[in-house]
Every structure is written in C-alpha cells, then in structure tokens.
Amino acid sequence: MFPASEVDPARLLQRRRASIDELYDTLSTLGDGARPDVVEKVVAEALARPSLGFLSALPGDPERLVTQSVEEFRRFVPSAASNAASGAGLVRILLLQSLDLLWWDDVPDFATDADVAASSDLVDLVAERRRGRVAFSFGVASDGWGRRGRDFVVQRLLPRREPRGPGLSCTRVRPAMLGVLNEVATTTRRAAPSGTPPIRVTSVTRTVEHQQRLKALGFSALLPSAHCRGWAADIEVAWFERFGADGALRGVLLDYLDRGVLNVIDEGRAWHVCLNPDEVERYHALGVG
C-alpha cells in the first residue's frame, strides 16, 4: 500500500507512472534492435533512481524486474496477440503492472482452477448476471464446438453485438471488483452516445496456469500479475470505436486513474484496471448488493 505518511496517494500514483513513462521514452529511442546488455544498463540505472526506487519494495526487486524487463524486451515480436507495439511498450506495461503488485504484494496467487473453485472470497459472474446484478457484458470461454460456433457467427455477422475474443477463462470475481466494474459501466453508459451497448469486460480473475498458457501462445501475459490475485480486470476499448464511444470510455477510466481509485493501463485493444486497496471496503459493499 501507499506509505501512511503520503497525504495524496493519487498524486503519488501519477508521479510513479510518470517515472515509468520516462524510462519508456528512453527505451523507445533505442529501438527493438537494441542489445540486451544496453537494455539491462538503461533499466538498471532507471530503477536505481529515487523516482523508481519504490519498486525495490517488491520481493526480489529490482533485480527481478531488471532481468524480466530485458527478457520481455528481447522476446517481443509484433503480433495481434501482443498487448504492446514494441519491446519498450512491453517493458512499460510490466512496470506499470508492478504498481498493482505494490498494492497487492501480500495476497497469494490463485495457482490453479482448483484454488479459484475453493475460494470463499469470490462470486460467480454468471450467477450474478442472472440476478440482474451485472451492469457490463462478458463472454465465457468454452472448448465446446457449439459455443465456439455460436461465437464465430455472432462476431462475423453481428460485430456490433460483441467484440472478437474467446470470453472469460474464469467467471469468478471478488465482490469489490464486481462493484467497481458495475460503477464504471454505469458511468460510461451515462457519458456514451445513446444506443451504445454496455462495456465489455474481457478478463477478470486468472490462474497462474492460465497466464502461463497465454504466454506460451504469444500473449503479453506477465507474471506475477494482479489478475492472479483477483484484483485486476481488462475492459475492451477498441470495440467501442464502432459506436463513437471509445472517447467516453477512455475519459471515464482516466478519471478513475486521476482520482487514484484504479491503476489504469492502456494496453491497446483492451485497458487493464486494478483496484486500489483503500477503495475495497466501499466497492465490496456495492458488489454484494
């Protein structure tokens, strides 16, 4: 969490993000062909400065972050699966997601589906939707041919109905995350043009196993991740361009960032959000009705 002596956590979050953006600018000037040893030197020097020294509070850091930054930069290949457009962009996402971990470093990961199923701290989105308590849309991933065929037809013939994507790998979520996502959905509905569908949530809780599978498929699935602790979600943004509503959604998300309620990361098609622990009690109450 933020230090107790810090009187303005929202401003602190902004300063930390600005320092990461400075490192991103430096790495961008190097280009994706930069030698790993050069990248290592630039990242190590940046993380040694007071402006980014806060990351040393994470276990194994800054050594882990330097090593991981170099590896992510080195392995980057432009693709539709990647959340970043460059190696520098992938390092930026890694470090911005590390801000999530400063908030949630003491929370254990959900390693497997069994861990998720056994948790009494989660509620099921499908069940909550049946009760009329979910203000956003989401799909559910399935290996069944019937479901996959239905998704293909809808996304091909009715692209305005829902965006491309397999849906949620896990539909269980922390009540506080349900509460804040519902509020984001409601606020966006008021700000968006008439006829805009609900926001689309493309990921909530993920297991470490699933994160590893995504990485093997070429996705920018980083570990450790607040997704694997139940405190992060991804919201589709690019799809909202079809309705002229992407600006409204971006504005809503940036307002939550400016107020320090959420850490928000522009990851291209979808934006990653993580809830500030100081806001959990309020949103938990909204999530449990």
C-alpha positions in Angstrom: 0.0 0.0 0.0 1.0 3.6 -0.1 3.1 4.9 2.8 1.0 6.2 5.7 2.9 9.5 5.5 1.7 10.1 1.9 -1.2 12.6 2.0 -2.1 12.4 -1.6 -2.0 8.8 -2.9 -3.5 9.8 -6.3 -0.7 12.2 -6.9 1.9 9.7 -5.8 0.5 7.2 -8.3 0.7 9.8 -11.1 4.4 10.6 -10.2 5.3 6.9 -10.2 3.7 6.4 -13.6 5.4 9.5 -15.0 8.8 8.0 -14.0 7.9 4.8 -15.8 6.9 6.8 -18.9 10.3 8.5 -18.8 12.0 5.1 -18.9 9.7 4.0 -21.8 10.8 7.1 -23.8 14.4 6.2 -23.3 13.9 2.6 -24.3 11.9 3.7 -27.3 14.8 5.7 -28.7 16.9 2.6 -28.6 14.5 0.7 -30.9 13.6 -3.0 -30.8 17.0 -4.0 -32.1 18.9 -2.8 -29.0 21.4 -5.2 -27.5 20.2 -6.9 -24.3 23.2 -5.6 -22.3 22.3 -2.0 -23.3 18.6 -2.5 -22.3 19.8 -4.0 -19.0 22.0 -1.0 -18.3 19.2 1.5 -19.0 16.6 -0.3 -16.9 19.0 -0.9 -14.0 20.1 2.7 -13.9 16.4 3.8 -14.0 15.3 1.5 -11.2 18.2 2.7 -9.1 17.0 6.3 -9.1 14.8 7.5 -6.3 11.9 8.1 -8.7 11.6 4.4 -9.3 13.3 3.0 -6.2 9.8 2.3 -4.7 9.8 -0.9 -6.8 12.5 -2.3 -4.6 9.7 -3.0 -2.0 8.6 -5.9 -4.2 10.1 -9.3 -3.4 13.2 -10.0 -5.5 13.3 -6.5 -6.9 14.8 -4.6 -8.5 17.0 -7.5 -9.7 13.9 -9.5 -10.8 12.4 -6.5 -12.7 15.7 -5.8 -14.5 16.0 -9.4 -15.6 12.3 -9.7 -16.6 12.4 -6.3 -18.4 15.4 -7.5 -20.5 13.7 -10.8 -21.3 10.4 -9.3 -22.2 12.2 -6.7 -24.4 14.3 -9.4 -26.1 11.4 -11.8 -26.8 9.0 -9.2 -28.1 7.6 -9.9 -31.6 4.9 -7.7 -33.1 1.7 -9.7 -33.3 -2.1 -9.5 -32.8 -1.6 -11.4 -29.6 0.7 -8.9 -28.0 -0.7 -6.0 -25.9 2.3 -3.9 -26.8 3.5 -2.4 -30.1 7.2 -2.5 -29.2 9.7 -4.0 -26.7 9.7 -0.7 -24.9 5.9 -0.8 -24.7 6.0 -4.3 -23.2 8.5 -3.1 -20.5 6.3 -0.2 -19.8 3.3 -2.5 -19.2 5.4 -4.7 -17.0 6.5 -1.8 -14.8 3.0 -0.3 -14.7 1.6 -3.6 -13.6 4.2 -3.7 -10.9 2.3 -0.8 -9.3 -0.6 -3.2 -8.9 1.7 -5.5 -7.0 2.8 -2.8 -4.6 -0.8 -2.7 -3.6 -1.4 -6.4 -3.5 2.0 -7.9 -2.8 0.8 -9.8 0.3 -2.1 -11.6 -1.5 -1.4 -15.1 -2.6 -1.9 -16.2 -6.2 -4.7 -18.4 -7.5 -2.3 -21.0 -9.0 -4.9 -23.4 -10.4 -8.6 -23.7 -11.2 -9.0 -25.7 -8.0 -7.7 -22.7 -6.0 -10.3 -20.5 -7.6 -13.1 -23.0 -7.0 -12.2 -23.4 -3.4 -12.1 -19.7 -2.6 -15.0 -18.3 -0.5 -13.8 -14.8 -1.4 -15.2 -14.9 -4.9 -18.6 -14.7 -6.5 -19.7 -16.0 -9.9 -20.5 -13.5 -12.6 -22.9 -15.9 -14.4 -25.0 -16.3 -11.3 -24.8 -12.6 -10.5 -25.9 -11.7 -14.1 -29.0 -14.0 -13.7 -29.9 -12.0 -10.6 -29.6 -8.7 -12.6 -26.6 -7.5 -10.7 -24.0 -7.2 -13.5 -24.1 -3.9 -15.5 -21.4 -4.9 -18.0 -21.3 -7.6 -20.7 -18.9 -10.5 -20.9 -18.5 -13.8 -22.7 -17.5 -17.1 -21.4 -14.7 -19.1 -23.0 -15.5 -22.6 -24.0 -13.8 -25.6 -25.7 -17.2 -26.8 -26.9 -17.8 -26.7 -30.6 -21.4 -25.4 -30.2 -20.4 -22.4 -28.1 -17.4 -21.7 -30.3 -19.6 -21.9 -33.4 -22.1 -19.5 -31.9 -19.3 -17.0 -31.0 -17.9 -17.2 -34.6 -21.3 -16.5 -36.2 -22.1 -13.6 -33.8 -18.7 -12.0 -34.2 -18.8 -12.4 -38.0 -22.4 -11.4 -38.8 -23.2 -9.2 -35.8 -19.9 -7.4 -35.0 -21.7 -4.6 -33.2 -23.2 -7.0 -30.7 -19.9 -8.1 -29.1 -16.2 -7.9 -29.9 -13.9 -10.7 -31.0 -12.4 -12.8 -28.3 -12.9 -16.1 -26.5 -14.5 -14.7 -23.4 -13.6 -15.1 -19.8 -11.4 -18.0 -18.8 -12.7 -17.7 -15.3 -16.1 -16.1 -14.3 -15.4 -15.9 -10.6 -14.6 -12.4 -9.3 -14.1 -10.6 -6.0 -17.2 -8.6 -4.9 -15.2 -5.3 -4.8 -14.1 -5.8 -8.4 -17.7 -6.5 -9.4 -18.7 -3.3 -7.6 -16.2 -1.1 -9.3 -16.8 -2.6 -12.8 -20.5 -2.1 -12.4 -19.9 1.6 -11.5 -17.5 2.0 -14.4 -20.2 0.5 -16.7 -22.9 2.8 -15.3 -20.8 5.9 -15.5 -19.8 5.1 -19.1 -23.4 4.5 -20.1 -24.3 8.0 -19.0 -21.3 9.5 -20.8 -21.6 7.5 -24.1 -23.9 8.2 -27.1 -27.4 6.8 -27.0 -27.6 3.2 -28.2 -24.1 2.3 -27.0 -24.0 -1.2 -25.6 -22.6 -1.9 -22.1 -18.9 -2.0 -21.7 -17.3 -5.4 -22.4 -15.1 -7.0 -19.7 -12.7 -9.5 -21.3 -10.8 -10.7 -18.3 -11.1 -10.8 -14.5 -9.5 -13.4 -12.3 -6.9 -15.6 -13.9 -4.9 -18.5 -12.6 -1.1 -18.7 -12.9 -1.6 -21.8 -15.0 -3.8 -19.9 -17.4 -1.4 -17.0 -17.5 1.4 -19.4 -18.5 -0.7 -20.9 -21.2 -1.4 -17.4 -22.7 2.3 -16.6 -22.6 3.1 -19.8 -24.5 0.6 -18.7 -27.2 2.3 -15.4 -27.6 0.2 -13.1 -25.5 1.7 -10.5 -23.2 0.7 -12.4 -20.1 3.0 -11.2 -17.3 3.8 -12.9 -14.0 3.4 -12.0 -11.2 0.0 -10.4 -12.0 -2.8 -8.8 -10.0 -5.1 -10.9 -12.3 -3.9 -14.0 -10.5 -4.8 -12.4 -7.2 -8.3 -11.4 -8.2 -7.7 -7.7 -8.2 -7.4 -6.8 -11.9 -9.7 -6.8 -14.9 -9.4 -5.9 -18.6 -12.0 -3.8 -20.4 -12.4 -3.7 -24.2 -11.9 -0.2 -25.6 -11.2 -0.5 -29.3 -14.6 -2.2 -30.0 -16.3 1.0 -28.6 -15.0 2.9 -31.6 -17.8 1.3 -33.6 -20.2 3.4 -31.5 -18.2 6.6 -31.3 -18.0 5.8 -27.6 -14.3 5.0 -27.1 -13.5 8.5 -26.1 -16.2 8.4 -23.4 -14.9 5.1 -22.0 -11.3 6.3 -22.0 -12.4 9.5 -20.3 -14.2 7.5 -17.5 -11.2 5.2 -17.0 -8.7 8.1 -16.9 -10.9 9.9 -14.3 -10.7 6.8 -12.0 -6.9 6.9 -12.5 -6.7 10.6 -11.8 -8.6 10.0 -8.5 -6.4 7.1 -7.5 -9.3 4.6 -7.5 -7.8 2.4 -10.2 -4.4 1.9 -11.7 -5.3 2.0 -15.4 -3.0 0.8 -18.2 -3.7 1.4 -21.9 -2.8 -2.0 -23.4 -4.1 -1.3 -26.9 -7.4 -3.0 -27.7 -8.2 -3.5 -24.0 -7.3 -1.5 -20.9 -6.1 -3.1 -17.7 -7.5 -1.9 -14.4 -6.5 -2.7 -10.8 -8.4 -1.6 -7.7 -6.7 0.5 -5.0 -6.9 -1.4 -1.7 -8.0 1.8 0.0 -11.2 1.6 -2.0 -12.1 -2.1 -1.4 -14.5 -1.6 1.5 -16.7 0.8 -0.4 -16.8 -1.3 -3.6 -17.2 -4.6 -1.7 -20.5 -3.2 -0.3 -21.6 -2.3 -3.9 -20.6 -5.8 -5.1 -22.5 -7.8 -2.6 -25.6 -5.6 -3.0 
